[in-house]
Amino acid sequence: MDEERRLHALARIYALHEDHLRGRRIACRRRCRHCCTTRVTVTTLEGRAILRALSPGGRARLRGILEEAFGLPRLRPAVTLNGLAALWAEGLEEPSPPEEEAPAACPLLADDLCPIYAVRPFHCRCLVSRTPCAAGGAAEMEEELLAANTVFLQAIEHLDAGGWSGNLLDVLAALMAGAEEGRSSGGAPGLIPNRPLGHLLLPPAHRAALEPLLSALRRIRL
């Protein structure tokens, strides 16, 4: 599937997720930035969607932000969700998670607002809470919604199979450097290869309730 079609499919997945959230009680509000940290991970396809939406001036500002954020602590996962599902299916142990420092605030924020909100990645979209996060220190979500979010993440990784995943800052920096140097982002520090979706990380207790969602994802023809 070419990049244009994959980006179109990604937009449809985002829209499907918005439909899945419709009618739920969500406490997230404008300038609520408790969850906006350097823990966000993305695929290279999501990173390309972000860069496409920026003006030349916006790209220049982003380049400066990424340079200043170079040393910030951030989450760098050791394995993707589809990679983890493949390991579990084969009875293998997952790699030890990397040691993680306390995350910093997302350096993209400006006056507590997200300048890429319209094209924000799925990790930002899915972190919604029934209660204000600042009070309890974390988002509060139903188990069914957590399960659905995992399915969405696996589908997005599958859509970008052959691409890479990593921290938002690392992926954007790698894509911008690759574009400037005429190369791909593969092999950049902190990035791990995406895998096709082979096994759903979906608890049996939620499969029946999420079957309409699974059918809708299949119709997108990932």
ABEGO torsion letter per residue (X at the ends): XBAAAAAAAAAAAAAAAAAAABGBBBABBBGBAAABBAABBBBAAAAAAAAAABBAAAAAAAAAAAAAAAABBBBBBABBAAAAAAAAAAGBBBBBBBBBBBBBBBAABBGGBBAAAAABBAAAAABBBABBAAAAGBBBBBAAAAAAAAAAAAAAAAAABGBBBEBAAAAAAAAAAAAAAGBBABGBBGBBBBBBBABBBBBAAAAAAAAAAAAAAAAAGX
